[in-house]
Amino acid sequence: MGNKSLLQSPNSNLLSDVTMIDTKKLFQKIVEGIKNSGVGSKIKEMRPLSYNQVNTYVTCPSKYRFSYLQTAVADTADETTVKGAQLVFYNVLTRTLKDAYKSGTIAPLAQIISIFERYWVPSDFRDPSEEIKYREEGKKILENYFQLNQDEKGKVAQTASWKDKDKKFPALDQKVLVQFGDVKMSERINRLMVLPDGSYESVIYRMSRPWGTDLRPSLFLAAAKKLFPFRRHKIIYYYLRENKKVVCDIKKDITEKLN
């Protein structure tokens, strides 16, 4: 399945257009593979598919079959490409930023650093020198983030509780299930913002800018539109190490395939 790279050079602020595969057809093939394997006869009872499963199928169907069909378990976690200490580091940063926006706008820098220190656990790192390096880098990342975003326009969107529709909560770390026929797709959006013009931004934190093909923005868009339908949406990748906000350019014909 051929498709253009979604990413431009690191100096670009805008993701390029992508000729995306037909996502529904892709999921249909995955479902057929599960049925043919004999281990996934109850498709509707399966846990939601993660993006990593879909991406694995696109890049290497054999790896997908080995990794997922033999166990018939769909991992719903928001998987990242980082491992070990870097994953711990990423989790602390995103948890810190989640708490920093609970009031609807970004908290003062001193409060952000205090939140970071509260979540920081030195024993999560095997090497003391590594722990010190990541701690200092984390503070620097948050300081740079605050300097760039302290005057940002807009507020965190409010979403209703699934238990009580009259109760509203900040749309932070939102897990969304998107239905494609018999298959559910699980996505997680770090922060949804309402801008002064009434449009919405879905912000996804990443440690640094990757290279190669990335089909995920279209899936994030489908998730955002499920949370807030009939609104104009933008999908934002925020690269924490580079302190750069990147707007994903998603064609209309791609989004139609996801609806």
Secondary structure, 3 states (H helix, E strand, C coil): CCCCCCCCCCCCCECCCCCCCCHHHHHHHHHHHHHHHCCCCCHHHCCCECHHHHHHHHHCHHHHHHHHHCCCCCCCCCCCCCCHHHHHHHHHHHHHHHHHCCCCCCCCHHHHHHHHHHHCCHHHCCCHHHHHHHHHHHHHHHHHHHHHHCCCCCEECEEECCCCCCCEEECEEEEEEEEECCEEEEEEEEEEEECCCCCEEEEEEECCCCCCCCCHHHHHHHHHHHHCCCCCEEEEEEECCCCEEEEECCCHHHHHHHC
